[in-house]
Amino acid sequence: MRQAAVRVTVEDRIRAGRTGRAGAYLELTKPGITVFVAVTATAGYLLASLPDALLRDLFHLVAGITLATAGSLALNQYLERQPDGVMLRTRGRPVPSGRIPAGHARLFGWVLLAAGIGHLWYWTGWLPALITGAAAFLYDAVYTPLKLRSPLATPVGAVPGALPALIGWSAHAGTVDARGLALFGILFLWQLIHVLALGWNLRHDYARAGFQLIPPGSDRMISGLMVGYALALLPLSLLPGVLGMTGSLYLAGALCLGVGMVAATFGFLLKPTKQRCSRVFLGSLLYHPLLLAAMVAGAV
């Protein structure tokens, strides 16, 4: 066991040497998640604006939300530096590995977050900026500490995870209506399935750090929650078509994706194994961009 730990530490140092200081700061922003958020906001904007979308407005939306998201994620890594240093999956991150001092990470995060919110306020209006600030607050000040205290962190964290759709929507509409809330609801339920699948597969590593992302109880109960969320997601995902946000082709695509998600979660319910849970997780990663792409294509 000791030899394995030493080997992981050496690998972390090798990776740190390869990435360098600039790469470490980029890693601090979790680029994959940042891009994911920007894509979600873009979809929300296009659904609100088509066929009158303006490339200039879309550019400023993406620029602002990318900066703000990167800053919020950097602050998250600063706040979670101690539990990150315990988990095998995360102890090579910039702050716990020592590649970036904690104080520098905190300043970097605040600067990016403030720049992003300010950019959105100036170029897209006060409402997208306000929602972005609320999302960052919920993520860093509520969800992050709650992960160490209660599994309620998962539904709380699903709120900022779904808010980018409203940020994009309000950047054009200037308000939030039933159509924007439908987008929010879809992504909220999707987030619950996604995080429960991730939390169950990594439950031992999370337990090592004290994170409580999944409720205590049997595997059957947790898989049952996934099935319940997937069953609720299926009819809700059809609502954009009913509200006239997109075309009939979207309804067929949403139905197929929703049935696939129900089937994956039900398979995990019947036999809760890591392989089947990974299918749910990977399925959720495909579901999100495919559903949004179908919405935008239908709106066009």
N, C-alpha and C positions, 0 to 999 in steps of 0.2 A: 504493500500500500504506500509506504514511504517513497519507494523508488518511482511509483507511478506519479506521485505528487511532484517529485523533483523533475520528472520528465515533462510534465505539463508546464511547470514554471520555466524551464529552458525553452520550450516551444513558444511560450508567451514572449520571452525576451527576443527570440529570433524574429518573431512577427513584428515586435515593436521596432527593431532595428530596420526592418524593411520599409515600414510605413513612414517613419520619420515624423517630425513635429506637425507638419501640415496634414499628413494623413491621419494623425491622432485627433486633430481638431475636427477633421471631416467625419471621422468615426464617432466623435462625440455627438454629432447631429443626427445619427442614425439615418443615413441617406435613403435607405429603402423605405422606411416608414414615412419620411418627409415627402418623398415622391408619391407614395400612396395617398397621402393627405392632399397633396396638390392636385392629383388626378381626380379625387373625389370632389374637391371644390370646383374644378373645371367642369365636371359633369353637371353639378348643380347650377353653375352659371349658364351653361349651354341650354339646359332644359328650361330655364327661366327666360332666356333671351332669343332663342331661335324663332324665326329666321333673321332676327335683328342683332345678332351678336357682333360686338365690335372688338377687333383684335387688340386695340390699344387697352381697352378696359380689361380684357382677359389677361393681357400681359401684366398689368399692375396687380390684378388679383393674385396671379400665380407668384409674382415676385414677393408680395406682402405676406402671403400665407406660408411661402417657403421659408422666409426669414423667421417668422414668428414660430412656426413649427420646429424649425431647427433649434431655436433658442429654448423653447419649452422642453425639448428632448435633452438638450445639454444640461439644463437645470435638473431634470429628472435623474440624469447620471450622477450629477453632483450630490443630490439628496440621497441617492441609493448607493453611494460609494462603499459603505460598510457591508451591507448584505451582498452587494455585487462581488466584493472581495472574498466572500465565503463560497458562493456558488461556482461550480466547475465551469458552467456555461458562460459566465460573465466576468470571471476574475481577471481576464486579460484585457478588459476594457480600459480606456485611457486613464481614468482617475485611479481605480484600485491598483492598476499595474504600475503607477507612478510615472507614466509618460507625460501626464499633464497635472500640475499641482491643483488641488481642490479649489483654491481661491481663484485661480485663473479660469477654471471651468465655470465657476459661478458667474464671474464677470462676463465671460464670453456669452453665456446663456442669456443674461439680462440685456446685454447690448443687442443681440440678435432679436430677442423678443420685443424690446422697445422699438427697434427699427422696423420690424414687421408690422406691428400694430399702428405705428405712426404712418407708415406707407399706406396701409389700407385706409386709415382715417382720411388722409389727404386726397387719395386718388379714387377711392370707391365709396366713401361715405362713413358716417359714424356707426351705422348698424353692423356692417361686416366687421369693423374694428372692435366693436363692443362684444360681439359674439366670439371673436377670436380671443379677446382678453378673458372672457368667461371660460372658454375652453381650456386655456392655459392655467387659469386658477384652479379649476376643477381637477385637472390632470396632476399638477404639481403640489398644490396645497391641500387637496382633499384625497384624491385617489392614491397618490404615492404613500403618504403616511398610513392610510387606511389598510393598505395591503398587509401591513404587519399586525393588524388588529382584528380584522373581520372579513369574511368572504363577501360582505356587502360591497367590498371594493370593486368586484367584477361588474355589477350593474351600474355603480357610480362611474366607473371608468368607461363604460359603454356610452355615456352621455358625451364627453368630449370626443370620443371616437366617431360619433355620428354627426357632430356639429359642423364639420367641414362642408357637408352638403348644404346646410343652411347659410353658411358663410358665402358660398358661391351663389346660391339662390338670391340672397339679399343684396349681393353686389350689383345685380341688375334690377331686381324688382323693387328694392328699397324698402321692403317689408317682408313679413313671414306670414304666409296664408296656409290653407289646407293642403295645397300641393307641396309646398316646402316641408310641412310637417309630415306628410306621407313619406317623403324621402328620408327624413330623420328617423321615422319609426322603422323603416325597412333596415337601415344601417344599424340602428340600435339593437334589433333582434339578431341581425347577422353577427354583430360584435360579441354578443353573449355566447353564441355557438362557437365562434372562433376562439375566444379566450378560454372557455371551459375545455375545449379539446386540447389547447396548448397546455393549460394548467394541469390536466390529468396526465398527459404524457410526461411532463416535467415535474410531477408532484414531489418526487423525492428530493430533487435539487432545490425546489422552492421551499420544502420543509426544512432543509439544511439552513436556509437563510431566515426562516420564520415567516415567509410569505403565505398568506391565506387566500389564494385566488379561487379555490374551489371549496364548496361547503363540506364540512365533515359529514361522513356517512358512507353508505355502501356505494360500490361502483354502479349498481343498478339505479340508485337514486340520481346520481350525477348523469348517467346516460339517459335516464328518464327526463331530466330537465332539458337535455339537448333535443330530444324528440319533441317535447312540448314547444320549445322555442321554434323548431323547424316547422311544426304544424301551424303555429301562429304566423310565421313568416310567409308561408305559401299564399294565403289569401291577401295578406297585406301587400305583398309584392305585385299583386294584380291591380291595386288601387290606382297607380299612375295611369293605366289604360282607361279605367272607369272615369277618372277626372279629366280625361282628354289631354294629358300631358304627352302622350306618345301613341303610336299606331297599334293596329291589331296584331301586327307581326311580333311586337314586343310581348303581347299577352301569351302567345305561343311559346316564346323563348323563356319568359318568366315562369310559366307553368312547368316546362321541362326542367329548368334549373331548380325550382322549388321541390319538385318530385324527387329529383336526384339528391337534394339535401336531406329530405325526409328519409329516403332509402338508406343513405349513409349513416345517419344517426340511429335509425332503427336497427341496422346491422350491428352497430356498436352496442345497442341495448341488449340484443340477443346474445352477444358474445363480447364482453368488454375486454378486448386485448389491445396492446399498443399498436399493432398493425391496423386494426379497424379504427382506432381513434385517430391514427395518422391519416387515414382516408377522409375522415371528417374534417381534419385540419386542412389538408391539401384541397379538399373540395370547397372549403370556405374561401381559400385563397383564389380559387378559380371563379367562384360564384360572384364575388364582389365586382371585379372588372368586367366580367361578361354581362352581368345584369345592367351595369351602368352603360356599357357600350350598346346594348340592345335598346335601352331607353333613349339614348341620344340618337341612334340610327332611326328609331321610330319617330322621334320628334322632327328629324330632318325631312 
